[in-house]
Amino acid sequence: MHTQPAPNFEQDGTGRAAADLIRACVHCGFCTAACPTYRILGDERDSPRGRIYLLKDLFEEGAVTAATRRHLDRCLSCRACETACPSGVQYGRLADLGRAAIEAGGGRPWGQRVARAALRNALSRPRLFAMLLTLGRAARPLLPDRWKRLVPPARAAGPWPAPRHDRVMLAPTGCVQPAVLPAIDAAAARILDTLGITLVAVDTGCCGALGHHLGATDEARDRMRRTIDSCWPHIERGAEAILVTASGCGAVIKEYGHLLADDPQYAARAARVAELARDPVEVLETAVAHLAPPRWRRVAFQAPCSLQHGQKLAGRVEALLAAAGVELTALDEPDLCCGAGGANALLQPAIAAALAERKIADLTRDGPEAILTANIGCLLHLSGHGRAPVHHWLATFDPFSEKE
């Protein structure tokens, strides 16, 4: 697909980068069957192929249209299309360029600008978010069901083992997860402690994932740099990995090398941080024999898109659970996005709700004891439906979780 970028996109190199990504598309349409928004809405413009055409027009014409903004806003950044694409189109990177161009080009209605800025600030500032969460929990009985699911009751984190091992890994603690469900990182620390690894919590602030997916490029890069700066002293002292228990954050941190490649001050360190980033399954899958007996015997696993398509770890958690003696229920649509999509559950509630209902029906059809997942956004989005409790999969091997 040939593209000749408009002069305003040629000057900063954005247009050429977009043109190179667009050129890989051969219009085959394999992506449409994989795309959750197309499967729900049936509109070609809400498929990756359709959005690529819209982005082609954006970068050639040099102006943002309401249609391009609307259909790109609906994209969940699930990247299922990349897994399905036989031509290797890097749609996620193209969509990121498009989002940044849309935000820089102006024209977004003021109400949307305010809502998106409020979300970025509230969800990426841990202290502010913790305060808002406390207020939300106080008002929880009065909230509609959709909001109640996003404000779970407070649960004890449990003890975090004291440092006592030579092997050290880092746990970034800058997103909403430590405030909403602090037990996830604490469970990781307890499990690693039994394997002879100390997990050190690092106050990184937000990793930049939220701003990045909302097109706030400069803001996102600043947060990425802060994350690198926070981790770097520990890396210099020998930390062997950065354990990211939220797969959505992990997918972005693993791309720091690409996202900061043009920053001469941070490029090398960004690449090193990306290299050290690990999902828990990458650490624990070789230690199954040393894990605690599983808390549940029969579960449904919801594989987040950021784990399947972002980190390319499809099937790895399921294999670990099966090796530990856990029975996994069969799913008809294991690759279907649950609809959370970062902030999309809040910005596109109708699409998010339709996907969640379809996902929950699939996950609970065979009556599992619990639904397990690997991402805080998916966990919150799927919780509270009343058909099965939803937990991070690490809780399966955390003895403290049984006391909740």
Rosetta blueprint (number, residue, H / E / L):
1 M L
2 H L
3 T L
4 Q L
5 P L
6 A L
7 P H
8 N H
9 F H
10 E H
11 Q L
12 D L
13 G L
14 T H
15 G H
16 R H
17 A H
18 A H
19 A H
20 D H
21 L H
22 I H
23 R H
24 A L
25 C L
26 V L
27 H L
28 C L
29 G L
30 F H
31 C H
32 T H
33 A H
34 A H
35 C L
36 P H
37 T H
38 Y H
39 R H
40 I H
41 L H
42 G L
43 D L
44 E H
45 R H
46 D H
47 S L
48 P H
49 R H
50 G H
51 R H
52 I H
53 Y H
54 L H
55 L H
56 K H
57 D H
58 L H
59 F H
60 E H
61 E H
62 G L
63 A L
64 V L
65 T L
66 A H
67 A H
68 T H
69 R H
70 R H
71 H H
72 L H
73 D H
74 R L
75 C L
76 L L
77 S L
78 C L
79 R L
80 A H
81 C H
82 E H
83 T H
84 A H
85 C L
86 P L
87 S L
88 G L
89 V L
90 Q L
91 Y H
92 G H
93 R H
94 L H
95 A H
96 D H
97 L H
98 G H
99 R H
100 A H
101 A H
102 I H
103 E H
104 A H
105 G H
106 G L
107 G L
108 R L
109 P L
110 W H
111 G H
112 Q H
113 R H
114 V H
115 A H
116 R H
117 A H
118 A H
119 L H
120 R H
121 N H
122 A H
123 L H
124 S H
125 R L
126 P H
127 R H
128 L H
129 F H
130 A H
131 M H
132 L H
133 L H
134 T H
135 L H
136 G H
137 R H
138 A H
139 A L
140 R H
141 P H
142 L H
143 L L
144 P L
145 D H
146 R H
147 W H
148 K H
149 R L
150 L L
151 V L
152 P L
153 P L
154 A L
155 R L
156 A L
157 A L
158 G L
159 P L
160 W L
161 P L
162 A L
163 P L
164 R L
165 H L
166 D L
167 R E
168 V E
169 M E
170 L E
171 A E
172 P E
173 T L
174 G L
175 C L
176 V L
177 Q H
178 P H
179 A H
180 V H
181 L L
182 P L
183 A H
184 I H
185 D H
186 A H
187 A H
188 A H
189 A H
190 R H
191 I H
192 L H
193 D H
194 T H
195 L L
196 G L
197 I E
198 T E
199 L E
200 V E
201 A E
202 V E
203 D L
204 T L
205 G L
206 C L
207 C L
208 G L
209 A H
210 L H
211 G H
212 H H
213 H H
214 L L
215 G L
216 A L
217 T H
218 D H
219 E H
220 A H
221 R H
222 D H
223 R H
224 M H
225 R H
226 R H
227 T H
228 I H
229 D H
230 S H
231 C H
232 W H
233 P H
234 H H
235 I H
236 E H
237 R L
238 G L
239 A L
240 E L
241 A E
242 I E
243 L E
244 V L
245 T L
246 A L
247 S H
248 G H
249 C H
250 G H
251 A H
252 V H
253 I H
254 K L
255 E L
256 Y H
257 G H
258 H H
259 L H
260 L L
261 A L
262 D L
263 D L
264 P L
265 Q L
266 Y L
267 A H
268 A H
269 R H
270 A H
271 A H
272 R H
273 V H
274 A H
275 E H
276 L H
277 A E
278 R E
279 D L
280 P H
281 V H
282 E H
283 V H
284 L H
285 E L
286 T L
287 A L
288 V H
289 A H
290 H H
291 L L
292 A L
293 P L
294 P L
295 R L
296 W L
297 R L
298 R E
299 V E
300 A E
301 F E
302 Q L
303 A L
304 P L
305 C H
306 S H
307 L H
308 Q H
309 H H
310 G H
311 Q L
312 K L
313 L L
314 A L
315 G L
316 R H
317 V H
318 E H
319 A H
320 L H
321 L H
322 A H
323 A H
324 A L
325 G L
326 V L
327 E E
328 L E
329 T L
330 A L
331 L L
332 D L
333 E L
334 P L
335 D L
336 L L
337 C L
338 C L
339 G L
340 A L
341 G L
342 G L
343 A L
344 N H
345 A H
346 L H
347 L H
348 Q L
349 P H
350 A H
351 I H
352 A H
353 A H
354 A H
355 L H
356 A H
357 E H
358 R H
359 K H
360 I H
361 A H
362 D H
363 L H
364 T H
365 R L
366 D L
367 G L
368 P L
369 E L
370 A E
371 I E
372 L E
373 T E
374 A L
375 N L
376 I H
377 G H
378 C H
379 L H
380 L H
381 H H
382 L H
383 S L
384 G L
385 H L
386 G L
387 R L
388 A L
389 P L
390 V E
391 H E
392 H E
393 W H
394 L H
395 A H
396 T H
397 F H
398 D L
399 P H
400 F H
401 S H
402 E H
403 K H
404 E L
